[in-house]
Amino acid sequence: MSKVEAFLSKEEEAEVVEAIRLAEQNTSGEIRIHIEKETSIAPMDRAVEVFHLLKMENTQERNGVLIYVAVKSKQFAIYGDQGIHDKVTDSFWDSTKDIMLHHFKNGDNKQALVDGISKAGEQLKNYFPYLEDDVNELSNEISKGEL
């Protein structure tokens, strides 16, 4: 079993996907998770690359959030598209990373992701509330591996 496959059990993965679904119920924003083995560049730079490879900039309000994890490298980043990044402060992203890091250090990968999703979802709900005609623009499934 690879490090990526061992990062979350099937049950934990289902809980993370459900956390995304629940967070997106209240917002037009979109949240994705990408997990890969490692990165040879800064995790934020890789998160930006992955964000574009997943075509997350194509949301109508530019309000996508990507949580990127490099398992073997033990690094992660949270990247918010221009729409959400313009609304929240850097301290929001930093405090969310701190919460996630605490769980990662304790070996609770699922809780790290669920808490990151929840915090991002709260901000997306504040600035991009769900509207009656909203559609789910991006998959809730976790993307894995090299893109």
N, CA, C and O atoms as a GROMACS GRO file, in nm:
protein
  588
    1MET      N    1   0.084  -0.118   0.000
    1MET     CA    2   0.000   0.000   0.000
    1MET      C    3   0.089   0.124   0.000
    1MET      O    4   0.180   0.136   0.081
    2SER      N    5   0.061   0.215  -0.091
    2SER     CA    6   0.142   0.337  -0.100
    2SER      C    7   0.109   0.432   0.014
    2SER      O    8   0.007   0.417   0.082
    3LYS      N    9   0.196   0.529   0.034
    3LYS     CA   10   0.174   0.629   0.138
    3LYS      C   11   0.045   0.707   0.112
    3LYS      O   12  -0.027   0.741   0.207
    4VAL      N   13   0.015   0.733  -0.013
    4VAL     CA   14  -0.108   0.807  -0.045
    4VAL      C   15  -0.229   0.722  -0.008
    4VAL      O   16  -0.324   0.773   0.053
    5GLU      N   17  -0.228   0.594  -0.044
    5GLU     CA   18  -0.340   0.506  -0.013
    5GLU      C   19  -0.356   0.485   0.137
    5GLU      O   20  -0.467   0.466   0.185
    6ALA      N   21  -0.245   0.487   0.211
    6ALA     CA   22  -0.250   0.464   0.355
    6ALA      C   23  -0.284   0.590   0.434
    6ALA      O   24  -0.308   0.583   0.555
    7PHE      N   25  -0.286   0.705   0.369
    7PHE     CA   26  -0.310   0.832   0.438
    7PHE      C   27  -0.446   0.836   0.504
    7PHE      O   28  -0.460   0.886   0.616
    8LEU      N   29  -0.547   0.784   0.436
    8LEU     CA   30  -0.684   0.776   0.489
    8LEU      C   31  -0.739   0.637   0.461
    8LEU      O   32  -0.715   0.581   0.354
    9SER      N   33  -0.812   0.581   0.556
    9SER     CA   34  -0.883   0.456   0.529
    9SER      C   35  -1.001   0.488   0.438
    9SER      O   36  -1.036   0.605   0.419
   10LYS      N   37  -1.062   0.386   0.381
   10LYS     CA   38  -1.181   0.408   0.296
   10LYS      C   39  -1.291   0.478   0.375
   10LYS      O   40  -1.359   0.567   0.323
   11GLU      N   41  -1.308   0.438   0.502
   11GLU     CA   42  -1.412   0.500   0.586
   11GLU      C   43  -1.378   0.647   0.613
   11GLU      O   44  -1.466   0.733   0.607
   12GLU      N   45  -1.252   0.674   0.641
   12GLU     CA   46  -1.211   0.814   0.666
   12GLU      C   47  -1.227   0.898   0.540
   12GLU      O   48  -1.270   1.013   0.546
   13GLU      N   49  -1.193   0.840   0.426
   13GLU     CA   50  -1.208   0.911   0.300
   13GLU      C   51  -1.354   0.948   0.277
   13GLU      O   52  -1.386   1.058   0.233
   14ALA      N   53  -1.444   0.853   0.306
   14ALA     CA   54  -1.587   0.880   0.291
   14ALA      C   55  -1.631   0.992   0.384
   14ALA      O   56  -1.715   1.075   0.347
   15GLU      N   57  -1.576   0.996   0.505
   15GLU     CA   58  -1.610   1.104   0.600
   15GLU      C   59  -1.560   1.239   0.551
   15GLU      O   60  -1.628   1.340   0.570
   16VAL      N   61  -1.445   1.242   0.489
   16VAL     CA   62  -1.390   1.367   0.434
   16VAL      C   63  -1.478   1.416   0.319
   16VAL      O   64  -1.510   1.534   0.311
   17VAL      N   65  -1.517   1.325   0.230
   17VAL     CA   66  -1.603   1.362   0.118
   17VAL      C   67  -1.737   1.414   0.171
   17VAL      O   68  -1.792   1.510   0.117
   18GLU      N   69  -1.790   1.351   0.275
   18GLU     CA   70  -1.915   1.397   0.336
   18GLU      C   71  -1.897   1.535   0.398
   18GLU      O   72  -1.987   1.618   0.391
   19ALA      N   73  -1.782   1.561   0.459
   19ALA     CA   74  -1.755   1.694   0.515
   19ALA      C   75  -1.756   1.800   0.405
   19ALA      O   76  -1.805   1.911   0.426
   20ILE      N   77  -1.702   1.766   0.289
   20ILE     CA   78  -1.705   1.859   0.176
   20ILE      C   79  -1.850   1.885   0.134
   20ILE      O   80  -1.890   1.999   0.113
   21ARG      N   81  -1.927   1.778   0.122
   21ARG     CA   82  -2.067   1.792   0.080
   21ARG      C   83  -2.144   1.881   0.178
   21ARG      O   84  -2.218   1.970   0.137
   22LEU      N   85  -2.125   1.857   0.307
   22LEU     CA   86  -2.194   1.937   0.408
   22LEU      C   87  -2.150   2.083   0.405
   22LEU      O   88  -2.234   2.173   0.415
   23ALA      N   89  -2.022   2.107   0.390
   23ALA     CA   90  -1.971   2.245   0.386
   23ALA      C   91  -2.026   2.318   0.263
   23ALA      O   92  -2.057   2.437   0.271
   24GLU      N   93  -2.038   2.248   0.153
   24GLU     CA   94  -2.083   2.311   0.029
   24GLU      C   95  -2.234   2.329   0.023
   24GLU      O   96  -2.284   2.399  -0.066
   25GLN      N   97  -2.308   2.268   0.116
   25GLN     CA   98  -2.454   2.286   0.119
   25GLN      C   99  -2.492   2.431   0.146
   25GLN      O  100  -2.600   2.475   0.106
   26ASN      N  101  -2.406   2.504   0.213
   26ASN     CA  102  -2.438   2.639   0.258
   26ASN      C  103  -2.369   2.748   0.180
   26ASN      O  104  -2.372   2.865   0.218
   27THR      N  105  -2.306   2.711   0.068
   27THR     CA  106  -2.226   2.809  -0.005
   27THR      C  107  -2.222   2.776  -0.154
   27THR      O  108  -2.242   2.661  -0.194
   28SER      N  109  -2.196   2.877  -0.233
   28SER     CA  110  -2.170   2.853  -0.374
   28SER      C  111  -2.023   2.817  -0.396
   28SER      O  112  -1.983   2.782  -0.506
   29GLY      N  113  -1.944   2.827  -0.290
   29GLY     CA  114  -1.802   2.795  -0.298
   29GLY      C  115  -1.777   2.647  -0.319
   29GLY      O  116  -1.866   2.564  -0.300
   30GLU      N  117  -1.655   2.616  -0.359
   30GLU     CA  118  -1.615   2.478  -0.387
   30GLU      C  119  -1.488   2.444  -0.310
   30GLU      O  120  -1.396   2.526  -0.303
   31ILE      N  121  -1.484   2.324  -0.254
   31ILE     CA  122  -1.368   2.278  -0.178
   31ILE      C  123  -1.322   2.146  -0.238
   31ILE      O  124  -1.403   2.058  -0.266
   32ARG      N  125  -1.191   2.135  -0.259
   32ARG     CA  126  -1.133   2.010  -0.308
   32ARG      C  127  -1.014   1.972  -0.219
   32ARG      O  128  -0.951   2.057  -0.156
   33ILE      N  129  -0.987   1.843  -0.217
   33ILE     CA  130  -0.870   1.788  -0.149
   33ILE      C  131  -0.787   1.716  -0.254
   33ILE      O  132  -0.840   1.642  -0.336
   34HIS      N  133  -0.656   1.740  -0.251
   34HIS     CA  134  -0.566   1.663  -0.338
   34HIS      C  135  -0.454   1.608  -0.251
   34HIS      O  136  -0.391   1.680  -0.175
   35ILE      N  137  -0.432   1.477  -0.265
   35ILE     CA  138  -0.328   1.408  -0.189
   35ILE      C  139  -0.232   1.342  -0.288
   35ILE      O  140  -0.275   1.270  -0.378
   36GLU      N  141  -0.103   1.368  -0.270
   36GLU     CA  142  -0.003   1.299  -0.351
   36GLU      C  143   0.115   1.262  -0.263
   36GLU      O  144   0.125   1.305  -0.149
   37LYS      N  145   0.203   1.182  -0.320
   37LYS     CA  146   0.314   1.127  -0.242
   37LYS      C  147   0.409   1.235  -0.191
   37LYS      O  148   0.435   1.243  -0.071
   38GLU      N  149   0.459   1.318  -0.282
   38GLU     CA  150   0.557   1.418  -0.239
   38GLU      C  151   0.563   1.532  -0.337
   38GLU      O  152   0.509   1.527  -0.447
   39THR      N  153   0.631   1.636  -0.293
   39THR     CA  154   0.655   1.750  -0.381
   39THR      C  155   0.800   1.791  -0.368
   39THR      O  156   0.859   1.784  -0.260
   40SER      N  157   0.856   1.834  -0.478
   40SER     CA  158   0.995   1.881  -0.476
   40SER      C  159   1.001   2.034  -0.474
   40SER      O  160   1.109   2.092  -0.473
   41ILE      N  161   0.886   2.096  -0.474
   41ILE     CA  162   0.880   2.243  -0.468
   41ILE      C  163   0.802   2.284  -0.344
   41ILE      O  164   0.746   2.199  -0.275
   42ALA      N  165   0.799   2.411  -0.316
   42ALA     CA  166   0.725   2.460  -0.199
   42ALA      C  167   0.580   2.414  -0.209
   42ALA      O  168   0.521   2.417  -0.317
   43PRO      N  169   0.522   2.369  -0.096
   43PRO     CA  170   0.386   2.316  -0.102
   43PRO      C  171   0.283   2.416  -0.156
   43PRO      O  172   0.190   2.375  -0.225
   44MET      N  173   0.298   2.543  -0.127
   44MET     CA  174   0.202   2.641  -0.180
   44MET      C  175   0.215   2.652  -0.332
   44MET      O  176   0.115   2.664  -0.403
   45ASP      N  177   0.339   2.647  -0.382
   45ASP     CA  178   0.358   2.652  -0.528
   45ASP      C  179   0.295   2.530  -0.594
   45ASP      O  180   0.232   2.541  -0.699
   46ARG      N  181   0.312   2.414  -0.532
   46ARG     CA  182   0.251   2.293  -0.586
   46ARG      C  183   0.098   2.300  -0.576
   46ARG      O  184   0.028   2.255  -0.666
   47ALA      N  185   0.048   2.355  -0.466
   47ALA     CA  186  -0.097   2.370  -0.451
   47ALA      C  187  -0.155   2.456  -0.563
   47ALA      O  188  -0.261   2.426  -0.617
   48VAL      N  189  -0.085   2.562  -0.598
   48VAL     CA  190  -0.131   2.650  -0.707
   48VAL      C  191  -0.132   2.572  -0.838
   48VAL      O  192  -0.226   2.583  -0.916
   49GLU      N  193  -0.027   2.493  -0.863
   49GLU     CA  194  -0.023   2.411  -0.985
   49GLU      C  195  -0.141   2.315  -0.990
   49GLU      O  196  -0.211   2.306  -1.090
   50VAL      N  197  -0.162   2.243  -0.880
   50VAL     CA  198  -0.269   2.145  -0.873
   50VAL      C  199  -0.405   2.213  -0.889
   50VAL      O  200  -0.493   2.161  -0.957
   51PHE      N  201  -0.421   2.329  -0.827
   51PHE     CA  202  -0.544   2.407  -0.837
   51PHE      C  203  -0.580   2.428  -0.984
   51PHE      O  204  -0.695   2.410  -1.024
   52HIS      N  205  -0.481   2.467  -1.062
   52HIS     CA  206  -0.505   2.493  -1.204
   52HIS      C  207  -0.521   2.363  -1.284
   52HIS      O  208  -0.601   2.358  -1.378
   53LEU      N  209  -0.447   2.259  -1.248
   53LEU     CA  210  -0.462   2.130  -1.316
   53LEU      C  211  -0.603   2.073  -1.294
   53LEU      O  212  -0.657   2.006  -1.382
   54LEU      N  213  -0.661   2.100  -1.177
   54LEU     CA  214  -0.797   2.055  -1.147
   54LEU      C  215  -0.902   2.152  -1.201
   54LEU      O  216  -1.023   2.132  -1.184
   55LYS      N  217  -0.854   2.257  -1.267
   55LYS     CA  218  -0.941   2.360  -1.327
   55LYS      C  219  -1.034   2.426  -1.225
   55LYS      O  220  -1.149   2.458  -1.255
   56MET      N  221  -0.981   2.445  -1.105
   56MET     CA  222  -1.062   2.504  -0.998
   56MET      C  223  -1.084   2.654  -1.016
   56MET      O  224  -1.172   2.711  -0.952
   57GLU      N  225  -1.007   2.717  -1.103
   57GLU     CA  226  -1.027   2.860  -1.128
   57GLU      C  227  -1.150   2.884  -1.215
   57GLU      O  228  -1.186   2.999  -1.241
   58ASN      N  229  -1.214   2.778  -1.260
   58ASN     CA  230  -1.330   2.792  -1.348
   58ASN      C  231  -1.462   2.809  -1.273
   58ASN      O  232  -1.568   2.809  -1.335
   59THR      N  233  -1.458   2.825  -1.141
   59THR     CA  234  -1.583   2.850  -1.069
   59THR      C  235  -1.631   2.991  -1.103
   59THR      O  236  -1.550   3.082  -1.125
   60GLN      N  237  -1.760   3.008  -1.107
   60GLN     CA  238  -1.819   3.134  -1.150
   60GLN      C  239  -1.772   3.252  -1.065
   60GLN      O  240  -1.745   3.360  -1.119
   61GLU      N  241  -1.762   3.233  -0.933
   61GLU     CA  242  -1.725   3.344  -0.844
   61GLU      C  243  -1.580   3.337  -0.797
   61GLU      O  244  -1.539   3.409  -0.706
   62ARG      N  245  -1.502   3.249  -0.861
   62ARG     CA  246  -1.360   3.233  -0.824
   62ARG      C  247  -1.347   3.207  -0.673
   62ARG      O  248  -1.266   3.269  -0.605
   63ASN      N  249  -1.430   3.114  -0.623
   63ASN     CA  250  -1.436   3.089  -0.480
   63ASN      C  251  -1.405   2.943  -0.444
   63ASN      O  252  -1.465   2.885  -0.354
   64GLY      N  253  -1.310   2.886  -0.517
   64GLY     CA  254  -1.265   2.751  -0.487
   64GLY      C  255  -1.154   2.752  -0.384
   64GLY      O  256  -1.072   2.844  -0.379
   65VAL      N  257  -1.151   2.648  -0.300
   65VAL     CA  258  -1.046   2.630  -0.200
   65VAL      C  259  -0.988   2.490  -0.217
   65VAL      O  260  -1.062   2.392  -0.218
   66LEU      N  261  -0.856   2.482  -0.229
   66LEU     CA  262  -0.788   2.354  -0.240
   66LEU      C  263  -0.705   2.330  -0.115
   66LEU      O  264  -0.628   2.416  -0.072
   67ILE      N  265  -0.722   2.211  -0.056
   67ILE     CA  266  -0.633   2.165   0.050
   67ILE      C  267  -0.543   2.061  -0.014
   67ILE      O  268  -0.589   1.955  -0.058
   68TYR      N  269  -0.415   2.092  -0.019
   68TYR     CA  270  -0.315   2.008  -0.085
   68TYR      C  271  -0.228   1.940   0.020
   68TYR      O  272  -0.184   2.005   0.115
   69VAL      N  273  -0.205   1.809   0.006
   69VAL     CA  274  -0.122   1.734   0.100
   69VAL      C  275  -0.020   1.651   0.024
   69VAL      O  276  -0.055   1.576  -0.067
   70ALA      N  277   0.108   1.666   0.061
   70ALA     CA  278   0.216   1.580   0.010
   70ALA      C  279   0.255   1.488   0.126
   70ALA      O  280   0.322   1.531   0.220
   71VAL      N  281   0.213   1.364   0.118
   71VAL     CA  282   0.222   1.271   0.231
   71VAL      C  283   0.366   1.242   0.274
   71VAL      O  284   0.401   1.264   0.390
   72LYS      N  285   0.448   1.194   0.182
   72LYS     CA  286   0.586   1.157   0.217
   72LYS      C  287   0.666   1.281   0.256
   72LYS      O  288   0.750   1.275   0.346
   73SER      N  289   0.641   1.392   0.190
   73SER     CA  290   0.711   1.517   0.221
   73SER      C  291   0.665   1.579   0.352
   73SER      O  292   0.730   1.668   0.406
   74LYS      N  293   0.550   1.531   0.403
   74LYS     CA  294   0.490   1.583   0.526
   74LYS      C  295   0.470   1.734   0.517
   74LYS      O  296   0.508   1.810   0.606
   75GLN      N  297   0.408   1.774   0.407
   75GLN     CA  298   0.380   1.916   0.384
   75GLN      C  299   0.238   1.931   0.333
   75GLN      O  300   0.182   1.840   0.271
   76PHE      N  301   0.179   2.046   0.359
   76PHE     CA  302   0.046   2.074   0.306
   76PHE      C  303   0.031   2.224   0.288
   76PHE      O  304   0.108   2.304   0.341
   77ALA      N  305  -0.072   2.260   0.212
   77ALA     CA  306  -0.101   2.401   0.188
   77ALA      C  307  -0.250   2.415   0.162
   77ALA      O  308  -0.316   2.321   0.119
   78ILE      N  309  -0.301   2.533   0.191
   78ILE     CA  310  -0.440   2.568   0.160
   78ILE      C  311  -0.434   2.685   0.064
   78ILE      O  312  -0.372   2.788   0.093
   79TYR      N  313  -0.499   2.669  -0.050
   79TYR     CA  314  -0.499   2.775  -0.150
   79TYR      C  315  -0.642   2.813  -0.183
   79TYR      O  316  -0.723   2.729  -0.222
   80GLY      N  317  -0.672   2.941  -0.166
   80GLY     CA  318  -0.803   2.992  -0.201
   80GLY      C  319  -0.794   3.079  -0.326
   80GLY      O  320  -0.704   3.161  -0.338
   81ASP      N  321  -0.888   3.060  -0.417
   81ASP     CA  322  -0.891   3.139  -0.539
   81ASP      C  323  -0.915   3.286  -0.506
   81ASP      O  324  -0.945   3.322  -0.392
   82GLN      N  325  -0.900   3.370  -0.606
   82GLN     CA  326  -0.904   3.515  -0.588
   82GLN      C  327  -1.030   3.564  -0.517
   82GLN      O  328  -1.021   3.652  -0.431
   83GLY      N  329  -1.145   3.508  -0.551
   83GLY     CA  330  -1.270   3.554  -0.491
   83GLY      C  331  -1.273   3.541  -0.340
   83GLY      O  332  -1.310   3.635  -0.271
   84ILE      N  333  -1.234   3.425  -0.288
   84ILE     CA  334  -1.234   3.403  -0.143
   84ILE      C  335  -1.110   3.467  -0.078
   84ILE      O  336  -1.119   3.521   0.032
   85HIS      N  337  -0.997   3.460  -0.146
   85HIS     CA  338  -0.875   3.517  -0.089
   85HIS      C  339  -0.888   3.668  -0.066
   85HIS      O  340  -0.834   3.721   0.031
   86ASP      N  341  -0.960   3.736  -0.154
   86ASP     CA  342  -0.982   3.879  -0.139
   86ASP      C  343  -1.071   3.913  -0.020
   86ASP      O  344  -1.069   4.026   0.029
   87LYS      N  345  -1.149   3.816   0.027
   87LYS     CA  346  -1.245   3.840   0.135
   87LYS      C  347  -1.189   3.809   0.274
   87LYS      O  348  -1.223   3.877   0.371
   88VAL      N  349  -1.104   3.710   0.284
   88VAL     CA  350  -1.053   3.669   0.416
   88VAL      C  351  -0.911   3.722   0.436
   88VAL      O  352  -0.842   3.756   0.340
   89THR      N  353  -0.871   3.727   0.561
   89THR     CA  354  -0.736   3.775   0.592
   89THR      C  355  -0.637   3.659   0.589
   89THR      O  356  -0.675   3.542   0.594
   90ASP      N  357  -0.510   3.694   0.582
   90ASP     CA  358  -0.406   3.591   0.589
   90ASP      C  359  -0.413   3.517   0.722
   90ASP      O  360  -0.379   3.399   0.729
   91SER      N  361  -0.456   3.585   0.826
   91SER     CA  362  -0.464   3.520   0.957
   91SER      C  363  -0.565   3.405   0.955
   91SER      O  364  -0.550   3.308   1.028
   92PHE      N  365  -0.669   3.416   0.872
   92PHE     CA  366  -0.765   3.306   0.860
   92PHE      C  367  -0.695   3.182   0.805
   92PHE      O  368  -0.707   3.073   0.861
   93TRP      N  369  -0.621   3.199   0.695
   93TRP     CA  370  -0.551   3.084   0.637
   93TRP      C  371  -0.450   3.028   0.736
   93TRP      O  372  -0.439   2.906   0.750
   94ASP      N  373  -0.376   3.116   0.804
   94ASP     CA  374  -0.275   3.071   0.901
   94ASP      C  375  -0.338   2.995   1.018
   94ASP      O  376  -0.286   2.891   1.058
   95SER      N  377  -0.448   3.046   1.071
   95SER     CA  378  -0.511   2.979   1.186
   95SER      C  379  -0.569   2.844   1.143
   95SER      O  380  -0.566   2.748   1.220
   96THR      N  381  -0.621   2.836   1.022
   96THR     CA  382  -0.673   2.709   0.971
   96THR      C  383  -0.559   2.609   0.955
   96THR      O  384  -0.574   2.492   0.992
   97LYS      N  385  -0.447   2.654   0.901
   97LYS     CA  386  -0.330   2.565   0.888
   97LYS      C  387  -0.283   2.518   1.025
   97LYS      O  388  -0.245   2.402   1.040
   98ASP      N  389  -0.285   2.606   1.124
   98ASP     CA  390  -0.241   2.568   1.259
   98ASP      C  391  -0.330   2.458   1.317
   98ASP      O  392  -0.280   2.362   1.377
   99ILE      N  393  -0.461   2.472   1.300
   99ILE     CA  394  -0.554   2.370   1.349
   99ILE      C  395  -0.526   2.236   1.280
   99ILE      O  396  -0.520   2.132   1.344
  100MET      N  397  -0.508   2.242   1.149
  100MET     CA  398  -0.482   2.120   1.074
  100MET      C  399  -0.349   2.057   1.115
  100MET      O  400  -0.340   1.936   1.132
  101LEU      N  401  -0.247   2.140   1.130
  101LEU     CA  402  -0.115   2.090   1.167
  101LEU      C  403  -0.119   2.016   1.300
  101LEU      O  404  -0.053   1.913   1.316
  102HIS      N  405  -0.194   2.068   1.395
  102HIS     CA  406  -0.209   2.002   1.525
  102HIS      C  407  -0.259   1.858   1.506
  102HIS      O  408  -0.205   1.765   1.565
  103HIS      N  409  -0.361   1.841   1.424
  103HIS     CA  410  -0.416   1.707   1.400
  103HIS      C  411  -0.318   1.619   1.322
  103HIS      O  412  -0.303   1.501   1.352
  104PHE      N  413  -0.253   1.676   1.222
  104PHE     CA  414  -0.155   1.598   1.146
  104PHE      C  415  -0.044   1.547   1.238
  104PHE      O  416  -0.004   1.431   1.229
  105LYS      N  417   0.006   1.633   1.327
  105LYS     CA  418   0.114   1.593   1.419
  105LYS      C  419   0.068   1.481   1.511
  105LYS      O  420   0.149   1.398   1.553
  106ASN      N  421  -0.062   1.478   1.543
  106ASN     CA  422  -0.116   1.372   1.629
  106ASN      C  423  -0.158   1.248   1.550
  106ASN      O  424  -0.214   1.154   1.606
  107GLY      N  425  -0.131   1.249   1.420
  107GLY     CA  426  -0.161   1.134   1.337
  107GLY      C  427  -0.308   1.122   1.297
  107GLY      O  428  -0.349   1.018   1.246
  108ASP      N  429  -0.386   1.226   1.320
  108ASP     CA  430  -0.528   1.222   1.286
  108ASP      C  431  -0.551   1.297   1.155
  108ASP      O  432  -0.601   1.410   1.153
  109ASN      N  433  -0.514   1.232   1.046
  109ASN     CA  434  -0.522   1.294   0.914
  109ASN      C  435  -0.665   1.331   0.876
  109ASN      O  436  -0.690   1.439   0.821
  110LYS      N  437  -0.758   1.241   0.906
  110LYS     CA  438  -0.897   1.269   0.872
  110LYS      C  439  -0.946   1.395   0.942
  110LYS      O  440  -1.008   1.481   0.879
  111GLN      N  441  -0.920   1.407   1.071
  111GLN     CA  442  -0.968   1.523   1.146
  111GLN      C  443  -0.902   1.652   1.097
  111GLN      O  444  -0.966   1.757   1.095
  112ALA      N  445  -0.777   1.644   1.058
  112ALA     CA  446  -0.709   1.760   1.002
  112ALA      C  447  -0.784   1.810   0.879
  112ALA      O  448  -0.811   1.930   0.865
  113LEU      N  449  -0.818   1.718   0.790
  113LEU     CA  450  -0.888   1.756   0.668
  113LEU      C  451  -1.030   1.804   0.697
  113LEU      O  452  -1.075   1.904   0.640
  114VAL      N  453  -1.102   1.733   0.784
  114VAL     CA  454  -1.239   1.772   0.818
  114VAL      C  455  -1.241   1.912   0.879
  114VAL      O  456  -1.328   1.993   0.846
  115ASP      N  457  -1.148   1.940   0.969
  115ASP     CA  458  -1.144   2.074   1.031
  115ASP      C  459  -1.108   2.182   0.928
  115ASP      O  460  -1.165   2.291   0.931
  116GLY      N  461  -1.015   2.151   0.839
  116GLY     CA  462  -0.981   2.247   0.734
  116GLY      C  463  -1.100   2.274   0.643
  116GLY      O  464  -1.125   2.389   0.606
  117ILE      N  465  -1.171   2.169   0.608
  117ILE     CA  466  -1.291   2.183   0.524
  117ILE      C  467  -1.396   2.266   0.596
  117ILE      O  468  -1.457   2.355   0.538
  118SER      N  469  -1.417   2.236   0.723
  118SER     CA  470  -1.517   2.307   0.802
  118SER      C  471  -1.487   2.456   0.812
  118SER      O  472  -1.575   2.540   0.793
  119LYS      N  473  -1.362   2.488   0.841
  119LYS     CA  474  -1.322   2.630   0.854
  119LYS      C  475  -1.338   2.702   0.719
  119LYS      O  476  -1.389   2.814   0.714
  120ALA      N  477  -1.294   2.639   0.611
  120ALA     CA  478  -1.309   2.699   0.479
  120ALA      C  479  -1.456   2.716   0.445
  120ALA      O  480  -1.497   2.818   0.391
  121GLY      N  481  -1.536   2.615   0.478
  121GLY     CA  482  -1.679   2.620   0.450
  121GLY      C  483  -1.749   2.734   0.523
  121GLY      O  484  -1.838   2.798   0.468
  122GLU      N  485  -1.707   2.759   0.648
  122GLU     CA  486  -1.766   2.870   0.724
  122GLU      C  487  -1.740   3.004   0.656
  122GLU      O  488  -1.830   3.086   0.644
  123GLN      N  489  -1.618   3.024   0.610
  123GLN     CA  490  -1.585   3.150   0.543
  123GLN      C  491  -1.654   3.161   0.408
  123GLN      O  492  -1.703   3.268   0.371
  124LEU      N  493  -1.659   3.050   0.335
  124LEU     CA  494  -1.728   3.052   0.207
  124LEU      C  495  -1.876   3.085   0.227
  124LEU      O  496  -1.935   3.160   0.150
  125LYS      N  497  -1.936   3.028   0.332
  125LYS     CA  498  -2.077   3.056   0.361
  125LYS      C  499  -2.097   3.204   0.392
  125LYS      O  500  -2.195   3.264   0.347
  126ASN      N  501  -2.005   3.263   0.468
  126ASN     CA  502  -2.016   3.405   0.503
  126ASN      C  503  -2.014   3.495   0.381
  126ASN      O  504  -2.092   3.589   0.371
  127TYR      N  505  -1.924   3.466   0.289
  127TYR     CA  506  -1.903   3.556   0.175
  127TYR      C  507  -1.972   3.512   0.046
  127TYR      O  508  -1.998   3.594  -0.042
  128PHE      N  509  -2.002   3.383   0.037
  128PHE     CA  510  -2.065   3.329  -0.084
  128PHE      C  511  -2.178   3.235  -0.042
  128PHE      O  512  -2.169   3.114  -0.062
  129PRO      N  513  -2.285   3.290   0.016
  129PRO     CA  514  -2.394   3.204   0.064
  129PRO      C  515  -2.459   3.126  -0.051
  129PRO      O  516  -2.455   3.168  -0.166
  130TYR      N  517  -2.516   3.014  -0.015
  130TYR     CA  518  -2.585   2.929  -0.112
  130TYR      C  519  -2.704   3.005  -0.170
  130TYR      O  520  -2.780   3.068  -0.097
  131LEU      N  521  -2.719   2.998  -0.299
  131LEU     CA  522  -2.833   3.057  -0.367
  131LEU      C  523  -2.914   2.945  -0.432
  131LEU      O  524  -2.861   2.839  -0.462
  132GLU      N  525  -3.040   2.970  -0.452
  132GLU     CA  526  -3.131   2.866  -0.501
  132GLU      C  527  -3.084   2.801  -0.631
  132GLU      O  528  -3.108   2.682  -0.653
  133ASP      N  529  -3.020   2.878  -0.717
  133ASP     CA  530  -2.979   2.824  -0.847
  133ASP      C  531  -2.834   2.774  -0.850
  133ASP      O  532  -2.781   2.745  -0.957
  134ASP      N  533  -2.771   2.763  -0.733
  134ASP     CA  534  -2.633   2.715  -0.728
  134ASP      C  535  -2.623   2.570  -0.772
  134ASP      O  536  -2.712   2.488  -0.744
  135VAL      N  537  -2.516   2.539  -0.841
  135VAL     CA  538  -2.487   2.401  -0.881
  135VAL      C  539  -2.349   2.365  -0.829
  135VAL      O  540  -2.263   2.452  -0.812
  136ASN      N  541  -2.328   2.237  -0.804
  136ASN     CA  542  -2.198   2.188  -0.759
  136ASN      C  543  -2.107   2.190  -0.882
  136ASN      O  544  -2.120   2.106  -0.971
  137GLU      N  545  -2.013   2.285  -0.885
  137GLU     CA  546  -1.931   2.304  -1.004
  137GLU      C  547  -1.812   2.209  -1.013
  137GLU      O  548  -1.760   2.184  -1.122
  138LEU      N  549  -1.769   2.154  -0.899
  138LEU     CA  550  -1.652   2.067  -0.896
  138LEU      C  551  -1.682   1.940  -0.816
  138LEU      O  552  -1.766   1.941  -0.727
  139SER      N  553  -1.613   1.834  -0.848
  139SER     CA  554  -1.630   1.707  -0.778
  139SER      C  555  -1.592   1.722  -0.631
  139SER      O  556  -1.502   1.798  -0.596
  140ASN      N  557  -1.662   1.648  -0.545
  140ASN     CA  558  -1.628   1.644  -0.404
  140ASN      C  559  -1.528   1.533  -0.373
  140ASN      O  560  -1.473   1.527  -0.263
  141GLU      N  561  -1.503   1.446  -0.469
  141GLU     CA  562  -1.413   1.334  -0.448
  141GLU      C  563  -1.269   1.385  -0.427
  141GLU      O  564  -1.229   1.487  -0.483
  142ILE      N  565  -1.195   1.311  -0.348
  142ILE     CA  566  -1.055   1.344  -0.324
  142ILE      C  567  -0.974   1.304  -0.447
  142ILE      O  568  -0.986   1.192  -0.495
  143SER      N  569  -0.894   1.396  -0.498
  143SER     CA  570  -0.806   1.359  -0.609
  143SER      C  571  -0.673   1.312  -0.548
  143SER      O  572  -0.629   1.361  -0.444
  144LYS      N  573  -0.611   1.217  -0.617
  144LYS     CA  574  -0.491   1.155  -0.562
  144LYS      C  575  -0.386   1.136  -0.671
  144LYS      O  576  -0.418   1.120  -0.789
  145GLY      N  577  -0.262   1.139  -0.628
  145GLY     CA  578  -0.151   1.108  -0.717
  145GLY      C  579  -0.105   1.227  -0.799
  145GLY      O  580  -0.157   1.338  -0.787
  146GLU      N  581  -0.006   1.200  -0.881
  146GLU     CA  582   0.052   1.305  -0.965
  146GLU      C  583  -0.048   1.344  -1.073
  146GLU      O  584  -0.112   1.258  -1.133
  147LEU      N  585  -0.059   1.471  -1.098
  147LEU     CA  586  -0.146   1.520  -1.205
  147LEU      C  587  -0.062   1.569  -1.320
  147LEU      O  588  -0.116   1.615  -1.421
   0.00000   0.00000   0.00000
